[in-house]
Amino acid sequence: MSERPPAIFVGEHLALDFLNSIASPKDVPVEWLRDGRDLIDWLEQAKVIETVVAARFRASKNRRQLEDVAAKTRAFRDWLRGFVTRHMGKTITPAAAKALAPLNDLLAGDTSYPVVEAGDGDHALRLRRLRRWESPDELLHPVAEAAADLICNEDFRLIRACEGSPCTLLFLDRTKAHGRRWCSMAVCGNRAKVAAHRARKGGDGS
């Protein structure tokens, strides 16, 4: 099995990082959610689950259930990618709600609960949502919650696809001037600069 690069987190939003868990940052498509263990690893790297929770799921004897959840996660990712790519660059309208049944079905099964705890800074107390992490099915719930947050609270006009070729990474352009073009200046941005320089050199030599 070929070595994969580390998972990529350039989306500026968990839901877009989730979509980028399958991508072609270079020439070959890379899948970071091949199975249940991959899903646990990715969620831990994304800081969605703590190390102790990840270790508990890795030690689970119910491998079949983990594999089923990984398959559901990939299917949900396919649905979310279709929704995001249809609407990115535009303003979401109320009509989009008609397509949200797969997301709402997942949200309906969420077992998280709110707790009030000590806060910090200017807030003496804060409200935080916790999960019991009793079943592998719960692993998909924070991703569904992130998708709901993206759809309801972010400006889809600012969701971009990296302009690098053949890169397929998506990101939310949070720059002040909304002029971000690349998943990373160090990777695709630099590659474009090198290509432009070569093109200029070729033109000078003709």
N, C-alpha and C positions, 0 to 999 in steps of 0.2 A: 504494500500500500504506500503510495507516495506521500511524502511529508506535506502537510498543509501549512500555509503561513498562519500566524496568529489571527484570531477573529478581529474584524475591523470595526472600530467605533468612531465614525466620522459624521454620523447622521444628525447630531445635535438634538436628537429625540429618540427615546428608547424604541418607539414603534418603527422608525426608519432604520435604526441599527438592526432591528429584528428583520426587516426586509433585506438588509445587506448581509444577512447570515447565509445567503446564497448569492454569489456575485462573481463577476469576472474582473477583478482589479487589474489583471494583466491579460494574458492571452487565453487562459484556460479557466472555465467555470469552476468555482470552489464551493463545496457544500459543507457548512459547519454544523449541520444538524442531521447527520446521517442516521443516528440512532439515539436511544435513551441516554446513554452516557454523554454523547455529544451535547444533548440538550441541557443536561445538568452542568456540564463544563461551561457552555455559553452563558447560561443564566448566572453562574457564579462570576464569570469575567465581566458580565454586564452589571454586576453588583445588585442583581435582583434577589438572589438568595445568599445567605451567609454561608461561610465555609462549613460550619457545623451542620447546617441543613443539607448542603451538597453532599457531605460525607455520609450522612444518614441515608439519603436516597441512593448513593452509589453502593452502599452495603445491602440494599434491599434485595430480598430473594425473589421478589415478584418482577422478574425481568420482562415478562410478557406485557404487564401493564405499562411499564416504562416505554417499551417499544411502541405500544398502541398510542401512548400520549405523544411520543415523538412524531408518529405518523399524522396524528390530528394536528400537531403544531405545524408541520410542513403544509398540510392542506389549508389551514387557516392563513398561513403566510401567503400561499398562492392566491387565496381570495382577497386578502388585504392588498397585495401588490396590484391586482386588477383594479380594485377600488381606487387606490391612490393614484395609479398612472392614468386612470380615466379623468380624475378631477384635478390633478396637480397643474399649477399654473393658472387656475381659475378660482373664482369664488364659489364655495359650496352653497347650494340652495336647499331649501326644505325638501325638495323632490328627491334628494339623495337618500333620505331616510328610508325610502322604499327598498333599497338594496342592502339594508343593514341587518337582516335577519340572522346571518351567521354570527355576527358580532354579538347581537343581543342574546342569542341562545347561549353563548359562552358566559356573558355577564350574568345571566340568570342563575348559573350554577356556582357563582363565586361564593366562597365560604369565609371570606375575610370579615373582620369586625373592627369597629373603631374603639380606641382607648384614649383617655385623657391622661396626660403625663406631664412631668415638669418640662418647661420650655427653656429657652435661653435668650440672651439679648434682651429685647424690649418685651418679650412675651413670657409671663410667669408660667403659663400652662399652654399646652398645644394638643391638638387632636391628631392622632396618628392611626393609620390602618394597619392591623396585624393579620397574619395568617397562621393557621395551626400547622400547616405542612404535614398533614397526616396521610395524604394520598397523592400518588403521582399526578392525578388529574389536576391538582392545584397548581402544578408547574406552569400550566398554560394561562391561568387567570391573570397574573400581573401583565402578561403580554397583551391580553385582551383589554385590560384596563388602560394600558398605554395607547393602544389603538383608539379607544374611545376618546382619550384625552387629545390625541392628535386631530381626530375628526371634528371634535366639538370646540376645541380651544386654540387651535393653531390656524394660521393663514395659509391655505393651500396654494395661494399665489406665490408663496415663498419656498415651496418644495421644488427642488431642482434635481436634475440628473447630471452627473459629472460630464463635462464636455470632452473628457479624454476618451480616446478610442484605443481599445474596445471596452473601457471601463463601464460598468453598469451600476455603480454605487449612487445612492440617493442621499440627499441631505436637506435640512431646513436652513435656508440662508438667513442667519441671524446677524450678518454684518450690517454696519450702520447704513451703508449706501446700497445694500442688497445687490452687490455686484459679484458675489462669489461664483466662480465658474468650475472649480475643481474640487474633487474629494479631498485632495491634499496638494498643497503647492510643492511639497517635497517629492511627490510621486508624479501625478498626472500633470501638474503645473510645470514642473521641471522638464518632463518629457516633451510637453508642447513647446517650451522655450528652445530646447535642443533641436526639435524638428524645424522650428521657424528659423533658427540660426543656420541649419544645414541648407534650408531652402534658399536663404539669402546668399549663402556662400556659393551655392550652385548657380544662382542667377548672376552673381558677379563674374563667375568664371565662364559664362557662356558668351 
